Amino acid sequence: MKGFQMGLLLLIGIPLCSIGQSKEMALADLKSLLYSEKEWVKVHVAEFLLWENCYVDEVRTEFLKDEEQFGHVPKYRVGIWRVLVQATTDEKNKQYWIDKIIAAYHDKEGEDRLHAIETLAKLRVGVVQVLPTGLESSFRLYSLWNYALGSAEKKQTVKHMLIRDLVSNKLTELEMQVTSYILRYIGPLAENEYVQVKTWMQTKDLKTALRSNLLATLLIAYPENQPVNEQSELKKELFAMSRDAEAIPHVTMALAQKSDDNDQQIVSDMYEAMRNIKSGNYNSDFHAMTAYMVLKRREDDE
């Protein structure tokens, strides 16, 4: 981690024009990573490309090959099907992959249930019609997220439950991480919900991974029609953690969705640091995340 921090520190202060940050470079990085990486990093890369409608045919072809080779491998195969759902334009073929994920979810003796319910929630495919009870940990949380897809009323019920449980001090750290992540997807937060989470955070000595996760969620799910100066304070606290590896995924996703012209330097610094394959702390998943951050930001600017 110290090596990464030193690498990023060395980049700070380099003029942006010498770094050469661009949409084309980020896109080229993601295309290269699509063919060089494996398993979940490859899934993330594929989704970053699909979300920006880039190289859709290449992604589909590559993951059809992976399905042939790894379609029998528990857990990862759900990631393959997740990508194929998003890469397929034909509705009949799309439903074929969705049905495989649904079947994995309904297989109570299988190894794929947790990945399947998370994936179905991400794909906005509702399978949980009744408010889940008697479930535990991440499976319960992802089931609640899926249930929230049913209606605005159900979404509000789930938001209330998640925030109530988060500030109750009864959740494990993993459960708090997952709860924060889900709140990004079922936001935006109402003003009172935002204040409740932020106030609770101020009373806690949270580890970097969890604090950065929650700060990113507050920023991404920031209440509508609220003063922007509060967002600046959130960014300041979150970006102060950008040299810590545990915070990088959350800083990156927050920047992808909520960056503005004032954030150009940190976007550039993080991208350049993460794409340095010669670094002893190189992480291909971080490389992909920051490339997506640049690609997404550049798209929003155009």
C-alpha positions as CSV (number, residue, x, y, z in Angstrom):
1,M,0.0,0.0,0.0
2,K,2.9,2.4,0.8
3,G,4.3,1.7,-2.7
4,F,1.0,2.7,-4.3
5,Q,0.8,5.9,-2.2
6,M,4.3,6.9,-3.2
7,G,3.4,6.3,-6.9
8,L,0.3,8.5,-6.7
9,L,2.2,11.2,-4.8
10,L,4.8,11.4,-7.6
11,L,2.1,12.0,-10.1
12,I,0.5,14.9,-8.3
13,G,1.6,18.2,-9.8
14,I,2.3,16.8,-13.3
15,P,0.5,18.9,-15.8
16,L,-2.6,17.3,-17.2
17,C,-1.4,17.8,-20.8
18,S,1.6,15.6,-20.1
19,I,-0.5,12.7,-18.8
20,G,-2.5,12.4,-21.9
21,Q,-5.7,11.3,-20.3
22,S,-8.3,10.6,-22.9
23,K,-11.4,8.7,-23.7
24,E,-9.5,6.8,-26.4
25,M,-6.7,5.7,-24.1
26,A,-9.2,4.5,-21.5
27,L,-11.2,2.6,-24.1
28,A,-8.1,1.0,-25.5
29,D,-7.1,-0.1,-21.9
30,L,-10.5,-1.7,-21.3
31,K,-10.4,-3.5,-24.7
32,S,-6.9,-4.9,-23.9
33,L,-8.0,-5.9,-20.4
34,L,-11.0,-7.8,-21.9
35,Y,-8.6,-10.2,-23.5
36,S,-5.9,-10.3,-20.8
37,E,-7.9,-10.8,-17.7
38,K,-9.9,-13.7,-16.3
39,E,-13.0,-14.4,-14.1
40,W,-14.5,-11.5,-12.1
41,V,-12.0,-8.8,-13.3
42,K,-13.0,-9.8,-16.8
43,V,-16.7,-9.6,-15.9
44,H,-16.1,-6.0,-14.6
45,V,-14.2,-5.0,-17.7
46,A,-17.0,-6.4,-19.9
47,E,-19.7,-4.5,-18.0
48,F,-17.7,-1.2,-18.1
49,L,-17.6,-1.6,-21.9
50,L,-21.2,-2.6,-22.3
51,W,-22.5,0.2,-20.0
52,E,-20.8,2.7,-22.5
53,N,-22.1,0.7,-25.5
54,C,-18.5,-0.1,-26.6
55,Y,-17.3,-3.3,-28.3
56,V,-20.6,-5.0,-27.6
57,D,-20.0,-7.7,-30.3
58,E,-16.5,-8.4,-29.0
59,V,-17.7,-8.8,-25.5
60,R,-20.5,-11.1,-26.5
61,T,-18.2,-13.3,-28.6
62,E,-15.6,-13.5,-25.8
63,F,-18.1,-14.5,-23.2
64,L,-19.8,-17.0,-25.3
65,K,-16.4,-18.7,-25.5
66,D,-16.1,-18.4,-21.7
67,E,-19.5,-20.0,-21.3
68,E,-18.5,-22.9,-23.4
69,Q,-15.3,-23.3,-21.4
70,F,-16.5,-22.4,-17.9
71,G,-20.2,-22.8,-17.9
72,H,-19.9,-25.6,-15.5
73,V,-17.9,-23.6,-12.9
74,P,-20.1,-22.5,-10.0
75,K,-20.3,-18.8,-9.1
76,Y,-18.2,-17.6,-12.1
77,R,-20.7,-18.9,-14.5
78,V,-23.3,-16.6,-13.0
79,G,-20.9,-13.7,-13.9
80,I,-20.7,-15.0,-17.5
81,W,-24.5,-15.2,-17.8
82,R,-24.8,-11.7,-16.3
83,V,-22.5,-10.3,-19.0
84,L,-24.4,-12.2,-21.8
85,V,-27.7,-10.8,-20.6
86,Q,-26.4,-7.3,-21.1
87,A,-24.5,-8.1,-24.3
88,T,-27.4,-9.8,-26.1
89,T,-29.9,-7.7,-28.1
90,D,-32.2,-10.4,-29.1
91,E,-34.9,-10.7,-26.5
92,K,-35.3,-14.5,-26.8
93,N,-31.6,-15.1,-26.3
94,K,-31.5,-12.5,-23.5
95,Q,-34.3,-14.4,-21.7
96,Y,-32.4,-17.7,-22.1
97,W,-29.5,-16.3,-20.0
98,I,-31.9,-14.7,-17.5
99,D,-33.6,-18.0,-17.1
100,K,-30.3,-19.7,-16.3
101,I,-29.7,-17.2,-13.5
102,I,-33.2,-17.6,-12.2
103,A,-32.8,-21.4,-12.1
104,A,-29.5,-21.0,-10.2
105,Y,-31.4,-18.9,-7.6
106,H,-34.1,-21.4,-7.2
107,D,-31.7,-24.3,-6.7
108,K,-31.6,-24.3,-2.9
109,E,-28.9,-26.9,-2.8
110,G,-26.7,-25.2,-5.4
111,E,-23.6,-23.1,-4.9
112,D,-24.8,-20.2,-7.0
113,R,-27.8,-18.8,-5.0
114,L,-26.0,-15.8,-3.5
115,H,-24.4,-14.8,-6.8
116,A,-27.7,-15.4,-8.6
117,I,-29.8,-13.2,-6.3
118,E,-27.2,-10.4,-6.4
119,T,-27.1,-10.6,-10.2
120,L,-30.9,-10.6,-10.6
121,A,-31.1,-7.5,-8.5
122,K,-28.4,-5.8,-10.5
123,L,-30.2,-6.7,-13.7
124,R,-33.5,-5.5,-12.3
125,V,-35.1,-8.9,-12.7
126,G,-37.6,-9.3,-9.9
127,V,-38.0,-12.8,-8.4
128,V,-38.7,-11.9,-4.7
129,Q,-42.4,-11.0,-4.4
130,V,-42.8,-11.2,-0.7
131,L,-40.8,-9.3,1.9
132,P,-38.0,-11.7,2.8
133,T,-37.9,-13.0,6.4
134,G,-35.8,-15.7,8.0
135,L,-32.8,-15.0,5.8
136,E,-29.3,-14.0,7.0
137,S,-26.3,-11.8,6.0
138,S,-25.7,-10.9,2.4
139,F,-28.4,-13.3,1.0
140,R,-31.0,-11.4,3.0
141,L,-29.7,-8.1,1.9
142,Y,-29.6,-9.0,-1.8
143,S,-33.1,-10.5,-1.5
144,L,-34.4,-7.2,0.0
145,W,-32.8,-5.4,-2.9
146,N,-34.6,-7.7,-5.3
147,Y,-37.9,-7.2,-3.5
148,A,-37.4,-3.4,-3.8
149,L,-37.7,-3.7,-7.5
150,G,-41.4,-4.4,-7.2
151,S,-42.7,-0.9,-6.6
152,A,-41.9,2.5,-5.3
153,E,-43.6,1.5,-2.0
154,K,-41.5,-1.6,-1.7
155,K,-38.4,0.3,-2.5
156,Q,-39.1,2.8,0.3
157,T,-39.8,0.0,2.7
158,V,-36.5,-1.6,1.9
159,K,-34.6,1.7,2.2
160,H,-36.1,2.3,5.6
161,M,-35.1,-1.2,6.8
162,L,-31.6,-0.9,5.4
163,I,-30.9,2.4,7.1
164,R,-32.6,1.3,10.3
165,D,-30.4,-1.7,10.5
166,L,-27.2,0.2,9.4
167,V,-27.5,2.7,12.3
168,S,-28.5,0.0,14.8
169,N,-24.9,-1.1,15.4
170,K,-26.0,-4.7,15.0
171,L,-24.7,-5.4,11.5
172,T,-21.3,-7.1,10.8
173,E,-18.8,-5.0,8.8
174,L,-19.6,-7.1,5.7
175,E,-23.3,-6.5,6.1
176,M,-22.7,-2.7,6.4
177,Q,-20.6,-2.8,3.2
178,V,-23.3,-4.6,1.3
179,T,-26.0,-2.3,2.7
180,S,-24.1,0.8,1.7
181,Y,-23.7,-0.6,-1.8
182,I,-27.4,-1.4,-2.2
183,L,-28.4,2.0,-1.1
184,R,-26.6,3.5,-4.1
185,Y,-28.9,1.5,-6.4
186,I,-32.2,2.2,-4.7
187,G,-31.5,5.9,-4.0
188,P,-31.7,8.8,-4.1
189,L,-31.8,9.2,-0.4
190,A,-34.4,11.5,1.1
191,E,-32.9,14.4,3.1
192,N,-33.8,12.8,6.5
193,E,-32.3,9.5,5.4
194,Y,-29.1,11.2,4.3
195,V,-28.8,13.1,7.6
196,Q,-29.5,9.9,9.5
197,V,-26.7,8.0,7.8
198,K,-24.2,10.9,8.0
199,T,-24.9,11.7,11.6
200,W,-24.4,8.0,12.5
201,M,-21.1,8.0,10.6
202,Q,-19.8,11.0,12.6
203,T,-20.2,9.0,15.8
204,K,-18.2,6.0,14.6
205,D,-14.5,5.3,14.1
206,L,-15.0,3.4,10.9
207,K,-12.3,1.5,8.9
208,T,-11.2,3.1,5.7
209,A,-12.9,0.5,3.5
210,L,-16.3,1.0,5.2
211,R,-16.0,4.8,5.6
212,S,-15.1,5.3,1.9
213,N,-17.9,3.0,0.9
214,L,-20.5,5.0,2.9
215,L,-19.1,8.4,1.7
216,A,-19.3,7.2,-1.9
217,T,-22.9,6.1,-1.3
218,L,-23.9,9.5,0.3
219,L,-22.4,11.2,-2.8
220,I,-23.9,8.9,-5.4
221,A,-27.4,8.8,-3.7
222,Y,-27.3,12.4,-2.6
223,P,-30.8,13.9,-2.0
224,E,-32.3,15.6,-5.0
225,N,-32.7,19.4,-4.9
226,Q,-30.2,19.9,-2.1
227,P,-27.4,22.4,-1.9
228,V,-24.2,21.4,-3.8
229,N,-21.8,22.7,-1.1
230,E,-22.5,19.6,1.0
231,Q,-21.4,17.4,-2.0
232,S,-18.1,19.3,-2.0
233,E,-17.5,18.4,1.6
234,L,-18.3,14.8,0.9
235,K,-15.8,14.8,-2.0
236,K,-13.1,16.4,0.1
237,E,-13.4,13.7,2.8
238,L,-13.6,10.9,0.3
239,F,-10.8,12.1,-1.9
240,A,-8.5,12.4,1.0
241,M,-8.6,8.5,1.1
242,S,-7.8,8.1,-2.6
243,R,-4.2,6.9,-1.9
244,D,-5.5,4.0,0.2
245,A,-6.1,0.8,-1.8
246,E,-9.1,-0.1,0.3
247,A,-10.8,3.2,-0.8
248,I,-10.0,3.1,-4.5
249,P,-13.1,1.2,-5.7
250,H,-15.4,3.6,-3.9
251,V,-13.6,6.8,-4.8
252,T,-13.5,5.6,-8.5
253,M,-17.2,4.8,-8.7
254,A,-18.1,8.1,-7.0
255,L,-16.0,10.0,-9.5
256,A,-17.5,8.1,-12.4
257,Q,-20.9,9.2,-11.5
258,K,-20.4,12.6,-9.7
259,S,-17.2,14.2,-10.9
260,D,-17.1,17.7,-12.3
261,D,-14.5,20.0,-13.7
262,N,-13.0,20.6,-10.3
263,D,-12.2,16.9,-10.0
264,Q,-10.1,16.7,-13.3
265,Q,-6.8,16.4,-11.5
266,I,-7.7,13.6,-9.2
267,V,-9.3,11.7,-12.0
268,S,-6.2,12.0,-14.0
269,D,-3.8,11.2,-11.1
270,M,-5.7,8.0,-10.2
271,Y,-6.0,6.8,-13.7
272,E,-2.3,7.2,-14.5
273,A,-1.3,5.5,-11.2
274,M,-3.6,2.6,-11.7
275,R,-2.7,1.9,-15.3
276,N,1.0,1.7,-14.5
277,I,1.6,-2.0,-15.1
278,K,5.2,-1.7,-14.0
279,S,4.1,-0.8,-10.5
280,G,4.7,-3.4,-7.8
281,N,1.2,-2.7,-6.6
282,Y,-0.5,-3.0,-10.0
283,N,-4.1,-4.2,-9.7
284,S,-5.9,-4.9,-13.0
285,D,-9.3,-4.5,-11.4
286,F,-8.3,-1.0,-10.2
287,H,-7.0,-0.3,-13.7
288,A,-10.3,-1.2,-15.2
289,M,-12.3,0.9,-12.7
290,T,-10.3,4.0,-13.3
291,A,-10.4,3.5,-17.1
292,Y,-14.2,3.3,-16.8
293,M,-14.1,6.4,-14.6
294,V,-12.3,8.4,-17.3
295,L,-14.5,7.0,-20.1
296,K,-17.7,7.8,-18.2
297,R,-16.5,11.3,-17.2
298,R,-15.4,12.1,-20.7
299,E,-18.8,11.0,-22.1
300,D,-20.6,13.3,-19.6
301,D,-18.4,16.2,-20.7
302,E,-19.1,15.8,-24.4
